[in-house]
């Protein structure tokens, strides 16, 4: 009887030890499962994604750009026929330096090439914008020419909100166009126009003046720059604006015959402060400039 009790006690001890051994073996497996859980990695990815998204929204919000623009008290405007930089040996830095020397805010250029053979297929509008430190620009095609395009260009230090290319009546003569850019001056939107009118026929040019006036009549704050190919200021009367070159005072922007055929037209929203022209402009035209006070 005593032997049976001893055997029974030994069996009970063995069973207890076996159960304890099983519990110790399973415990690390439970701990490993918890360590390998992907939750922390998932949390880190979500935090990174949120940071990137927030940064993108902040930097791309258009309101931020608008808030940084304050309306200037004065603006400096230029009109410049560059003759596709031919007289500057196609060096656009030379043309850009003429613009920068006058500290212009906006300039309308005429006779600009875009990827034409005669200009070595370069993108003059883009390169002029970069060289003149005027990041906003609009090229306005007048005609296709030598594998590229030929026309006018608007350069601006202020953001261009919208733009359009307006073909003008040209009969069977060289094609002409009017460029229109809406420019944000910070508190004021300026309707800026730039053109190069026909020289061949006064009657044709009269039709083009009428087309320009139809556009300016719809605007309150406008400026028009251009090579108008006329020194007869009576032709401008269809446009209800003031002239920098006029009957009383004019600048000989076309030196070969001392003719004031380049001009700047401005609405009552602006008041002339000063004006002039650059005699050495590396073109057959001189750059015409004017500074305006914003009313």
ChimeraX commands (.cxc) that place a marker at each C-alpha (Angstrom):
marker #1 position 0.00,0.00,0.00 radius 0.5
marker #1 position 2.86,2.26,0.87 radius 0.5
marker #1 position 4.52,1.43,-2.48 radius 0.5
marker #1 position 1.36,2.33,-4.42 radius 0.5
marker #1 position 1.19,5.70,-2.67 radius 0.5
marker #1 position 4.80,6.44,-3.60 radius 0.5
marker #1 position 4.22,5.48,-7.24 radius 0.5
marker #1 position 1.08,7.61,-7.38 radius 0.5
marker #1 position 2.96,10.59,-5.91 radius 0.5
marker #1 position 5.74,10.22,-8.49 radius 0.5
marker #1 position 3.24,10.11,-11.35 radius 0.5
marker #1 position 1.53,13.24,-10.01 radius 0.5
marker #1 position 4.86,15.10,-9.83 radius 0.5
marker #1 position 5.76,14.07,-13.41 radius 0.5
marker #1 position 2.40,15.28,-14.73 radius 0.5
marker #1 position 2.77,18.64,-12.93 radius 0.5
marker #1 position 6.28,19.13,-14.37 radius 0.5
marker #1 position 5.04,18.32,-17.86 radius 0.5
marker #1 position 2.26,20.92,-17.62 radius 0.5
marker #1 position 4.69,23.62,-16.41 radius 0.5
marker #1 position 7.04,22.82,-19.29 radius 0.5
marker #1 position 4.24,23.33,-21.85 radius 0.5
marker #1 position 3.32,26.73,-20.40 radius 0.5
marker #1 position 6.94,27.95,-20.57 radius 0.5
marker #1 position 7.33,26.85,-24.18 radius 0.5
marker #1 position 4.17,28.60,-25.41 radius 0.5
marker #1 position 4.85,31.93,-23.69 radius 0.5
marker #1 position 7.74,33.07,-25.98 radius 0.5
marker #1 position 5.63,32.30,-29.06 radius 0.5
marker #1 position 2.95,34.66,-27.79 radius 0.5
marker #1 position 5.57,37.34,-27.14 radius 0.5
marker #1 position 7.11,36.91,-30.66 radius 0.5
marker #1 position 3.71,37.32,-32.27 radius 0.5
marker #1 position 3.21,40.62,-30.48 radius 0.5
marker #1 position 6.67,41.89,-31.55 radius 0.5
marker #1 position 6.12,41.07,-35.21 radius 0.5
marker #1 position 2.77,42.86,-35.38 radius 0.5
marker #1 position 2.83,45.39,-38.30 radius 0.5
marker #1 position 0.91,48.11,-36.46 radius 0.5
marker #1 position 3.91,50.36,-35.60 radius 0.5
marker #1 position 5.21,50.31,-39.22 radius 0.5
marker #1 position 1.75,51.19,-40.50 radius 0.5
marker #1 position 1.56,54.11,-38.08 radius 0.5
marker #1 position 4.92,55.50,-39.24 radius 0.5
marker #1 position 3.85,55.39,-42.91 radius 0.5
marker #1 position 0.64,57.23,-42.17 radius 0.5
marker #1 position 2.48,60.01,-40.33 radius 0.5
marker #1 position 4.94,60.49,-43.23 radius 0.5
marker #1 position 2.10,60.62,-45.75 radius 0.5
marker #1 position 0.27,63.25,-43.75 radius 0.5
marker #1 position 3.35,65.44,-43.52 radius 0.5
marker #1 position 3.97,65.30,-47.30 radius 0.5
marker #1 position 0.32,66.05,-48.11 radius 0.5
marker #1 position 0.23,69.03,-45.77 radius 0.5
marker #1 position 3.43,70.48,-47.28 radius 0.5
marker #1 position 2.14,70.13,-50.84 radius 0.5
marker #1 position -1.11,71.89,-50.05 radius 0.5
marker #1 position 0.70,74.74,-48.32 radius 0.5
marker #1 position 3.20,75.41,-51.09 radius 0.5
marker #1 position 0.78,75.08,-53.98 radius 0.5
marker #1 position -2.07,77.19,-52.61 radius 0.5
marker #1 position -2.64,80.11,-55.03 radius 0.5
marker #1 position -3.79,82.34,-52.17 radius 0.5
marker #1 position -0.24,82.37,-50.81 radius 0.5
marker #1 position 1.11,83.88,-54.05 radius 0.5
marker #1 position -1.63,86.50,-54.22 radius 0.5
marker #1 position -1.04,87.63,-50.64 radius 0.5
marker #1 position 2.63,88.24,-51.38 radius 0.5
marker #1 position 1.81,90.71,-54.19 radius 0.5
marker #1 position 1.20,94.29,-53.15 radius 0.5
marker #1 position 0.04,96.89,-55.67 radius 0.5
marker #1 position 2.91,99.21,-56.63 radius 0.5
marker #1 position 2.56,102.97,-56.56 radius 0.5
marker #1 position 4.17,103.24,-59.99 radius 0.5
marker #1 position 4.95,100.87,-62.86 radius 0.5
marker #1 position 7.52,101.17,-65.65 radius 0.5
marker #1 position 6.39,100.10,-69.14 radius 0.5
marker #1 position 8.37,99.62,-72.34 radius 0.5
marker #1 position 7.75,99.11,-76.06 radius 0.5
marker #1 position 10.64,97.62,-78.00 radius 0.5
marker #1 position 10.98,96.38,-81.58 radius 0.5
marker #1 position 14.04,94.11,-81.35 radius 0.5
marker #1 position 14.30,93.07,-85.05 radius 0.5
marker #1 position 14.67,89.43,-83.90 radius 0.5
marker #1 position 17.98,90.49,-82.28 radius 0.5
marker #1 position 19.69,90.63,-85.68 radius 0.5
marker #1 position 21.49,93.91,-84.86 radius 0.5
marker #1 position 22.64,92.37,-81.58 radius 0.5
marker #1 position 24.24,89.41,-83.39 radius 0.5
marker #1 position 21.39,87.26,-82.05 radius 0.5
marker #1 position 22.73,87.80,-78.53 radius 0.5
marker #1 position 19.58,87.94,-76.42 radius 0.5
marker #1 position 21.55,88.91,-73.33 radius 0.5
marker #1 position 22.32,92.21,-75.09 radius 0.5
marker #1 position 18.60,92.84,-75.68 radius 0.5
marker #1 position 17.81,91.80,-72.10 radius 0.5
marker #1 position 20.36,94.26,-70.71 radius 0.5
marker #1 position 18.64,97.13,-72.53 radius 0.5
marker #1 position 15.38,96.11,-70.83 radius 0.5
marker #1 position 16.94,95.62,-67.40 radius 0.5
marker #1 position 18.77,98.96,-67.55 radius 0.5
marker #1 position 15.37,100.71,-67.65 radius 0.5
marker #1 position 14.08,98.64,-64.70 radius 0.5
marker #1 position 10.90,97.81,-66.60 radius 0.5
marker #1 position 8.03,95.97,-64.96 radius 0.5
marker #1 position 6.27,95.06,-68.22 radius 0.5
marker #1 position 7.45,95.35,-71.81 radius 0.5
marker #1 position 5.86,94.66,-75.17 radius 0.5
marker #1 position 8.32,93.49,-77.82 radius 0.5
marker #1 position 7.82,93.28,-81.57 radius 0.5
marker #1 position 9.57,91.25,-84.29 radius 0.5
marker #1 position 10.35,88.25,-82.11 radius 0.5
marker #1 position 11.30,84.85,-83.55 radius 0.5
marker #1 position 10.43,81.48,-82.10 radius 0.5
marker #1 position 12.52,78.58,-83.46 radius 0.5
marker #1 position 13.08,80.08,-86.91 radius 0.5
marker #1 position 16.01,79.19,-89.16 radius 0.5
marker #1 position 17.38,82.75,-89.28 radius 0.5
marker #1 position 17.57,82.80,-85.47 radius 0.5
marker #1 position 19.24,79.39,-85.23 radius 0.5
marker #1 position 15.97,77.73,-84.19 radius 0.5
marker #1 position 16.19,79.06,-80.63 radius 0.5
marker #1 position 13.17,79.88,-78.47 radius 0.5
marker #1 position 13.63,83.65,-78.22 radius 0.5
marker #1 position 10.57,84.25,-75.99 radius 0.5
marker #1 position 11.71,81.79,-73.33 radius 0.5
marker #1 position 15.35,82.89,-73.45 radius 0.5
marker #1 position 14.46,86.60,-73.29 radius 0.5
marker #1 position 12.22,86.00,-70.27 radius 0.5
marker #1 position 15.06,84.25,-68.47 radius 0.5
marker #1 position 17.75,86.78,-69.47 radius 0.5
marker #1 position 15.61,89.80,-68.52 radius 0.5
marker #1 position 14.53,88.28,-65.17 radius 0.5
marker #1 position 10.88,88.60,-66.17 radius 0.5
marker #1 position 9.41,85.16,-65.43 radius 0.5
marker #1 position 5.94,85.73,-66.88 radius 0.5
marker #1 position 5.60,85.96,-70.65 radius 0.5
marker #1 position 3.25,85.42,-73.59 radius 0.5
marker #1 position 4.41,84.89,-77.16 radius 0.5
marker #1 position 1.87,86.04,-79.75 radius 0.5
marker #1 position 2.17,84.43,-83.17 radius 0.5
marker #1 position 1.63,86.62,-86.22 radius 0.5
marker #1 position 2.86,84.27,-88.98 radius 0.5
marker #1 position 4.67,81.00,-89.52 radius 0.5
marker #1 position 8.18,81.68,-90.73 radius 0.5
marker #1 position 11.27,79.62,-91.68 radius 0.5
marker #1 position 10.25,76.51,-89.78 radius 0.5
marker #1 position 9.08,78.44,-86.73 radius 0.5
marker #1 position 6.95,81.43,-85.83 radius 0.5
marker #1 position 7.30,85.20,-85.88 radius 0.5
marker #1 position 5.32,87.71,-83.86 radius 0.5
marker #1 position 5.29,89.73,-80.65 radius 0.5
marker #1 position 6.04,89.08,-76.99 radius 0.5
marker #1 position 4.84,90.35,-73.61 radius 0.5
marker #1 position 7.29,90.10,-70.70 radius 0.5
marker #1 position 6.21,90.82,-67.13 radius 0.5
marker #1 position 7.57,90.79,-63.59 radius 0.5
marker #1 position 4.00,90.42,-62.37 radius 0.5
marker #1 position 1.87,87.28,-62.76 radius 0.5
marker #1 position -0.11,86.87,-65.96 radius 0.5
marker #1 position -3.60,85.64,-65.05 radius 0.5
marker #1 position -4.78,84.90,-68.59 radius 0.5
marker #1 position -3.86,85.71,-72.18 radius 0.5
marker #1 position -5.16,85.56,-75.74 radius 0.5
marker #1 position -3.90,85.91,-79.29 radius 0.5
marker #1 position -6.18,88.06,-81.47 radius 0.5
marker #1 position -5.58,87.87,-85.26 radius 0.5
marker #1 position -6.00,91.26,-86.94 radius 0.5
marker #1 position -7.34,92.01,-90.43 radius 0.5
marker #1 position -4.35,91.75,-92.76 radius 0.5
marker #1 position -5.83,91.36,-96.26 radius 0.5
marker #1 position -3.18,89.73,-98.44 radius 0.5
marker #1 position -0.35,91.51,-96.60 radius 0.5
marker #1 position 1.88,90.22,-93.83 radius 0.5
marker #1 position -0.21,88.72,-91.05 radius 0.5
marker #1 position -0.68,90.85,-87.92 radius 0.5
marker #1 position -2.01,90.09,-84.45 radius 0.5
marker #1 position -2.80,91.65,-81.09 radius 0.5
marker #1 position -1.57,90.11,-77.84 radius 0.5
marker #1 position -3.66,90.53,-74.70 radius 0.5
marker #1 position -2.44,89.61,-71.21 radius 0.5
marker #1 position -4.38,90.15,-67.99 radius 0.5
marker #1 position -1.71,90.96,-65.40 radius 0.5
marker #1 position -2.20,90.87,-61.61 radius 0.5
marker #1 position -0.68,94.00,-60.08 radius 0.5
marker #1 position -1.92,93.06,-56.62 radius 0.5
marker #1 position -5.26,94.76,-56.05 radius 0.5
marker #1 position -5.60,95.72,-59.72 radius 0.5
marker #1 position -5.86,93.69,-62.90 radius 0.5
marker #1 position -4.16,95.36,-65.84 radius 0.5
marker #1 position -5.29,94.61,-69.39 radius 0.5
marker #1 position -2.02,94.82,-71.28 radius 0.5
marker #1 position -2.00,94.79,-75.09 radius 0.5
marker #1 position 0.91,94.61,-77.50 radius 0.5
marker #1 position 0.88,94.75,-81.31 radius 0.5
marker #1 position 2.72,95.48,-84.55 radius 0.5
marker #1 position 0.49,97.10,-87.18 radius 0.5
marker #1 position 0.83,97.06,-90.97 radius 0.5
marker #1 position 3.00,99.55,-92.81 radius 0.5
marker #1 position 1.77,98.75,-96.32 radius 0.5
marker #1 position -1.59,100.53,-96.37 radius 0.5
marker #1 position -3.13,103.28,-94.21 radius 0.5
marker #1 position -6.66,101.99,-94.85 radius 0.5
marker #1 position -5.68,98.51,-93.66 radius 0.5
marker #1 position -3.98,99.98,-90.61 radius 0.5
marker #1 position -7.18,101.93,-89.91 radius 0.5
marker #1 position -9.10,98.66,-89.70 radius 0.5
marker #1 position -6.48,97.29,-87.34 radius 0.5
marker #1 position -6.76,100.37,-85.11 radius 0.5
marker #1 position -10.52,99.78,-84.94 radius 0.5
marker #1 position -9.99,96.16,-83.90 radius 0.5
marker #1 position -7.62,97.29,-81.15 radius 0.5
marker #1 position -10.14,99.90,-79.95 radius 0.5
marker #1 position -12.90,97.26,-79.74 radius 0.5
marker #1 position -10.76,95.41,-77.21 radius 0.5
marker #1 position -9.65,98.44,-75.18 radius 0.5
marker #1 position -13.21,99.83,-75.04 radius 0.5
marker #1 position -14.16,96.77,-72.96 radius 0.5
marker #1 position -11.40,97.48,-70.43 radius 0.5
marker #1 position -10.96,100.07,-67.67 radius 0.5
marker #1 position -7.31,99.65,-66.71 radius 0.5
marker #1 position -5.39,99.17,-69.94 radius 0.5
marker #1 position -2.06,99.90,-71.58 radius 0.5
marker #1 position -1.21,99.26,-75.24 radius 0.5
marker #1 position 2.36,99.05,-76.54 radius 0.5
marker #1 position 3.41,98.59,-80.12 radius 0.5
marker #1 position 5.16,99.44,-83.32 radius 0.5
marker #1 position 2.23,101.18,-84.99 radius 0.5
marker #1 position 4.09,102.05,-88.18 radius 0.5
marker #1 position 2.66,105.56,-88.27 radius 0.5
marker #1 position 3.64,109.00,-87.04 radius 0.5
marker #1 position 0.19,110.36,-87.93 radius 0.5
marker #1 position -1.30,110.62,-84.45 radius 0.5
marker #1 position -4.77,111.24,-85.84 radius 0.5
marker #1 position -4.91,107.50,-86.61 radius 0.5
marker #1 position -4.91,106.80,-82.86 radius 0.5
marker #1 position -8.08,108.78,-82.19 radius 0.5
marker #1 position -10.31,105.73,-82.39 radius 0.5
marker #1 position -8.70,104.54,-79.16 radius 0.5
marker #1 position -9.83,106.45,-76.08 radius 0.5
marker #1 position -6.48,106.79,-74.36 radius 0.5
marker #1 position -3.48,109.08,-73.98 radius 0.5
marker #1 position -0.25,108.74,-75.97 radius 0.5
marker #1 position 3.39,108.91,-74.90 radius 0.5
marker #1 position 4.36,109.91,-78.44 radius 0.5
marker #1 position 1.94,112.67,-79.45 radius 0.5
marker #1 position 1.53,115.92,-81.42 radius 0.5
marker #1 position 3.16,118.02,-78.71 radius 0.5
marker #1 position 6.03,115.75,-77.70 radius 0.5
marker #1 position 7.51,112.80,-79.51 radius 0.5
marker #1 position 10.53,110.52,-79.33 radius 0.5
marker #1 position 12.24,109.46,-82.61 radius 0.5
marker #1 position 12.15,105.72,-81.95 radius 0.5
marker #1 position 12.84,104.85,-85.61 radius 0.5
marker #1 position 16.23,106.55,-86.10 radius 0.5
marker #1 position 16.57,106.02,-89.87 radius 0.5
marker #1 position 14.02,108.77,-90.50 radius 0.5
marker #1 position 13.66,110.09,-86.93 radius 0.5
marker #1 position 10.08,108.93,-86.80 radius 0.5
marker #1 position 8.01,108.34,-83.61 radius 0.5
marker #1 position 6.25,105.23,-84.89 radius 0.5
marker #1 position 6.51,103.29,-81.62 radius 0.5
marker #1 position 4.05,104.24,-78.91 radius 0.5
marker #1 position 2.44,103.52,-75.56 radius 0.5
marker #1 position -1.28,104.17,-75.08 radius 0.5
marker #1 position -2.73,104.31,-71.56 radius 0.5
marker #1 position -6.14,104.70,-69.96 radius 0.5
marker #1 position -7.23,107.16,-67.25 radius 0.5
marker #1 position -6.27,104.63,-64.58 radius 0.5
marker #1 position -2.66,105.76,-65.08 radius 0.5
marker #1 position -0.84,109.08,-64.92 radius 0.5
marker #1 position 2.47,109.64,-66.69 radius 0.5
marker #1 position 5.34,110.42,-64.32 radius 0.5
marker #1 position 8.23,110.34,-66.77 radius 0.5
marker #1 position 9.14,108.89,-70.16 radius 0.5
marker #1 position 11.96,108.61,-72.67 radius 0.5
marker #1 position 13.72,106.38,-75.15 radius 0.5
marker #1 position 17.03,104.50,-75.37 radius 0.5
marker #1 position 19.09,105.66,-78.33 radius 0.5
marker #1 position 21.40,102.64,-78.27 radius 0.5
marker #1 position 19.01,99.71,-78.35 radius 0.5
marker #1 position 20.85,97.28,-80.69 radius 0.5
marker #1 position 17.97,97.34,-83.18 radius 0.5
marker #1 position 16.66,99.53,-85.97 radius 0.5
marker #1 position 14.18,100.80,-83.35 radius 0.5
marker #1 position 14.78,102.43,-79.98 radius 0.5
marker #1 position 13.17,101.19,-76.80 radius 0.5
marker #1 position 10.41,103.58,-75.69 radius 0.5
marker #1 position 9.63,103.66,-71.95 radius 0.5
marker #1 position 7.27,105.41,-69.57 radius 0.5
marker #1 position 6.68,105.38,-65.84 radius 0.5
marker #1 position 3.10,105.63,-64.61 radius 0.5
marker #1 position 1.48,106.43,-61.31 radius 0.5
marker #1 position -1.52,104.21,-60.62 radius 0.5
marker #1 position -4.61,106.33,-59.92 radius 0.5
marker link #1:1,2 radius 0.2
marker link #1:2,3 radius 0.2
marker link #1:3,4 radius 0.2
marker link #1:4,5 radius 0.2
marker link #1:5,6 radius 0.2
marker link #1:6,7 radius 0.2
marker link #1:7,8 radius 0.2
marker link #1:8,9 radius 0.2
marker link #1:9,10 radius 0.2
marker link #1:10,11 radius 0.2
marker link #1:11,12 radius 0.2
marker link #1:12,13 radius 0.2
marker link #1:13,14 radius 0.2
marker link #1:14,15 radius 0.2
marker link #1:15,16 radius 0.2
marker link #1:16,17 radius 0.2
marker link #1:17,18 radius 0.2
marker link #1:18,19 radius 0.2
marker link #1:19,20 radius 0.2
marker link #1:20,21 radius 0.2
marker link #1:21,22 radius 0.2
marker link #1:22,23 radius 0.2
marker link #1:23,24 radius 0.2
marker link #1:24,25 radius 0.2
marker link #1:25,26 radius 0.2
marker link #1:26,27 radius 0.2
marker link #1:27,28 radius 0.2
marker link #1:28,29 radius 0.2
marker link #1:29,30 radius 0.2
marker link #1:30,31 radius 0.2
marker link #1:31,32 radius 0.2
marker link #1:32,33 radius 0.2
marker link #1:33,34 radius 0.2
marker link #1:34,35 radius 0.2
marker link #1:35,36 radius 0.2
marker link #1:36,37 radius 0.2
marker link #1:37,38 radius 0.2
marker link #1:38,39 radius 0.2
marker link #1:39,40 radius 0.2
marker link #1:40,41 radius 0.2
marker link #1:41,42 radius 0.2
marker link #1:42,43 radius 0.2
marker link #1:43,44 radius 0.2
marker link #1:44,45 radius 0.2
marker link #1:45,46 radius 0.2
marker link #1:46,47 radius 0.2
marker link #1:47,48 radius 0.2
marker link #1:48,49 radius 0.2
marker link #1:49,50 radius 0.2
marker link #1:50,51 radius 0.2
marker link #1:51,52 radius 0.2
marker link #1:52,53 radius 0.2
marker link #1:53,54 radius 0.2
marker link #1:54,55 radius 0.2
marker link #1:55,56 radius 0.2
marker link #1:56,57 radius 0.2
marker link #1:57,58 radius 0.2
marker link #1:58,59 radius 0.2
marker link #1:59,60 radius 0.2
marker link #1:60,61 radius 0.2
marker link #1:61,62 radius 0.2
marker link #1:62,63 radius 0.2
marker link #1:63,64 radius 0.2
marker link #1:64,65 radius 0.2
marker link #1:65,66 radius 0.2
marker link #1:66,67 radius 0.2
marker link #1:67,68 radius 0.2
marker link #1:68,69 radius 0.2
marker link #1:69,70 radius 0.2
marker link #1:70,71 radius 0.2
marker link #1:71,72 radius 0.2
marker link #1:72,73 radius 0.2
marker link #1:73,74 radius 0.2
marker link #1:74,75 radius 0.2
marker link #1:75,76 radius 0.2
marker link #1:76,77 radius 0.2
marker link #1:77,78 radius 0.2
marker link #1:78,79 radius 0.2
marker link #1:79,80 radius 0.2
marker link #1:80,81 radius 0.2
marker link #1:81,82 radius 0.2
marker link #1:82,83 radius 0.2
marker link #1:83,84 radius 0.2
marker link #1:84,85 radius 0.2
marker link #1:85,86 radius 0.2
marker link #1:86,87 radius 0.2
marker link #1:87,88 radius 0.2
marker link #1:88,89 radius 0.2
marker link #1:89,90 radius 0.2
marker link #1:90,91 radius 0.2
marker link #1:91,92 radius 0.2
marker link #1:92,93 radius 0.2
marker link #1:93,94 radius 0.2
marker link #1:94,95 radius 0.2
marker link #1:95,96 radius 0.2
marker link #1:96,97 radius 0.2
marker link #1:97,98 radius 0.2
marker link #1:98,99 radius 0.2
marker link #1:99,100 radius 0.2
marker link #1:100,101 radius 0.2
marker link #1:101,102 radius 0.2
marker link #1:102,103 radius 0.2
marker link #1:103,104 radius 0.2
marker link #1:104,105 radius 0.2
marker link #1:105,106 radius 0.2
marker link #1:106,107 radius 0.2
marker link #1:107,108 radius 0.2
marker link #1:108,109 radius 0.2
marker link #1:109,110 radius 0.2
marker link #1:110,111 radius 0.2
marker link #1:111,112 radius 0.2
marker link #1:112,113 radius 0.2
marker link #1:113,114 radius 0.2
marker link #1:114,115 radius 0.2
marker link #1:115,116 radius 0.2
marker link #1:116,117 radius 0.2
marker link #1:117,118 radius 0.2
marker link #1:118,119 radius 0.2
marker link #1:119,120 radius 0.2
marker link #1:120,121 radius 0.2
marker link #1:121,122 radius 0.2
marker link #1:122,123 radius 0.2
marker link #1:123,124 radius 0.2
marker link #1:124,125 radius 0.2
marker link #1:125,126 radius 0.2
marker link #1:126,127 radius 0.2
marker link #1:127,128 radius 0.2
marker link #1:128,129 radius 0.2
marker link #1:129,130 radius 0.2
marker link #1:130,131 radius 0.2
marker link #1:131,132 radius 0.2
marker link #1:132,133 radius 0.2
marker link #1:133,134 radius 0.2
marker link #1:134,135 radius 0.2
marker link #1:135,136 radius 0.2
marker link #1:136,137 radius 0.2
marker link #1:137,138 radius 0.2
marker link #1:138,139 radius 0.2
marker link #1:139,140 radius 0.2
marker link #1:140,141 radius 0.2
marker link #1:141,142 radius 0.2
marker link #1:142,143 radius 0.2
marker link #1:143,144 radius 0.2
marker link #1:144,145 radius 0.2
marker link #1:145,146 radius 0.2
marker link #1:146,147 radius 0.2
marker link #1:147,148 radius 0.2
marker link #1:148,149 radius 0.2
marker link #1:149,150 radius 0.2
marker link #1:150,151 radius 0.2
marker link #1:151,152 radius 0.2
marker link #1:152,153 radius 0.2
marker link #1:153,154 radius 0.2
marker link #1:154,155 radius 0.2
marker link #1:155,156 radius 0.2
marker link #1:156,157 radius 0.2
marker link #1:157,158 radius 0.2
marker link #1:158,159 radius 0.2
marker link #1:159,160 radius 0.2
marker link #1:160,161 radius 0.2
marker link #1:161,162 radius 0.2
marker link #1:162,163 radius 0.2
marker link #1:163,164 radius 0.2
marker link #1:164,165 radius 0.2
marker link #1:165,166 radius 0.2
marker link #1:166,167 radius 0.2
marker link #1:167,168 radius 0.2
marker link #1:168,169 radius 0.2
marker link #1:169,170 radius 0.2
marker link #1:170,171 radius 0.2
marker link #1:171,172 radius 0.2
marker link #1:172,173 radius 0.2
marker link #1:173,174 radius 0.2
marker link #1:174,175 radius 0.2
marker link #1:175,176 radius 0.2
marker link #1:176,177 radius 0.2
marker link #1:177,178 radius 0.2
marker link #1:178,179 radius 0.2
marker link #1:179,180 radius 0.2
marker link #1:180,181 radius 0.2
marker link #1:181,182 radius 0.2
marker link #1:182,183 radius 0.2
marker link #1:183,184 radius 0.2
marker link #1:184,185 radius 0.2
marker link #1:185,186 radius 0.2
marker link #1:186,187 radius 0.2
marker link #1:187,188 radius 0.2
marker link #1:188,189 radius 0.2
marker link #1:189,190 radius 0.2
marker link #1:190,191 radius 0.2
marker link #1:191,192 radius 0.2
marker link #1:192,193 radius 0.2
marker link #1:193,194 radius 0.2
marker link #1:194,195 radius 0.2
marker link #1:195,196 radius 0.2
marker link #1:196,197 radius 0.2
marker link #1:197,198 radius 0.2
marker link #1:198,199 radius 0.2
marker link #1:199,200 radius 0.2
marker link #1:200,201 radius 0.2
marker link #1:201,202 radius 0.2
marker link #1:202,203 radius 0.2
marker link #1:203,204 radius 0.2
marker link #1:204,205 radius 0.2
marker link #1:205,206 radius 0.2
marker link #1:206,207 radius 0.2
marker link #1:207,208 radius 0.2
marker link #1:208,209 radius 0.2
marker link #1:209,210 radius 0.2
marker link #1:210,211 radius 0.2
marker link #1:211,212 radius 0.2
marker link #1:212,213 radius 0.2
marker link #1:213,214 radius 0.2
marker link #1:214,215 radius 0.2
marker link #1:215,216 radius 0.2
marker link #1:216,217 radius 0.2
marker link #1:217,218 radius 0.2
marker link #1:218,219 radius 0.2
marker link #1:219,220 radius 0.2
marker link #1:220,221 radius 0.2
marker link #1:221,222 radius 0.2
marker link #1:222,223 radius 0.2
marker link #1:223,224 radius 0.2
marker link #1:224,225 radius 0.2
marker link #1:225,226 radius 0.2
marker link #1:226,227 radius 0.2
marker link #1:227,228 radius 0.2
marker link #1:228,229 radius 0.2
marker link #1:229,230 radius 0.2
marker link #1:230,231 radius 0.2
marker link #1:231,232 radius 0.2
marker link #1:232,233 radius 0.2
marker link #1:233,234 radius 0.2
marker link #1:234,235 radius 0.2
marker link #1:235,236 radius 0.2
marker link #1:236,237 radius 0.2
marker link #1:237,238 radius 0.2
marker link #1:238,239 radius 0.2
marker link #1:239,240 radius 0.2
marker link #1:240,241 radius 0.2
marker link #1:241,242 radius 0.2
marker link #1:242,243 radius 0.2
marker link #1:243,244 radius 0.2
marker link #1:244,245 radius 0.2
marker link #1:245,246 radius 0.2
marker link #1:246,247 radius 0.2
marker link #1:247,248 radius 0.2
marker link #1:248,249 radius 0.2
marker link #1:249,250 radius 0.2
marker link #1:250,251 radius 0.2
marker link #1:251,252 radius 0.2
marker link #1:252,253 radius 0.2
marker link #1:253,254 radius 0.2
marker link #1:254,255 radius 0.2
marker link #1:255,256 radius 0.2
marker link #1:256,257 radius 0.2
marker link #1:257,258 radius 0.2
marker link #1:258,259 radius 0.2
marker link #1:259,260 radius 0.2
marker link #1:260,261 radius 0.2
marker link #1:261,262 radius 0.2
marker link #1:262,263 radius 0.2
marker link #1:263,264 radius 0.2
marker link #1:264,265 radius 0.2
marker link #1:265,266 radius 0.2
marker link #1:266,267 radius 0.2
marker link #1:267,268 radius 0.2
marker link #1:268,269 radius 0.2
marker link #1:269,270 radius 0.2
marker link #1:270,271 radius 0.2
marker link #1:271,272 radius 0.2
marker link #1:272,273 radius 0.2
marker link #1:273,274 radius 0.2
marker link #1:274,275 radius 0.2
marker link #1:275,276 radius 0.2
marker link #1:276,277 radius 0.2
marker link #1:277,278 radius 0.2
marker link #1:278,279 radius 0.2
marker link #1:279,280 radius 0.2
marker link #1:280,281 radius 0.2
marker link #1:281,282 radius 0.2
marker link #1:282,283 radius 0.2
marker link #1:283,284 radius 0.2
marker link #1:284,285 radius 0.2
marker link #1:285,286 radius 0.2
marker link #1:286,287 radius 0.2
marker link #1:287,288 radius 0.2
marker link #1:288,289 radius 0.2
marker link #1:289,290 radius 0.2
marker link #1:290,291 radius 0.2
marker link #1:291,292 radius 0.2
marker link #1:292,293 radius 0.2
marker link #1:293,294 radius 0.2
marker link #1:294,295 radius 0.2
view
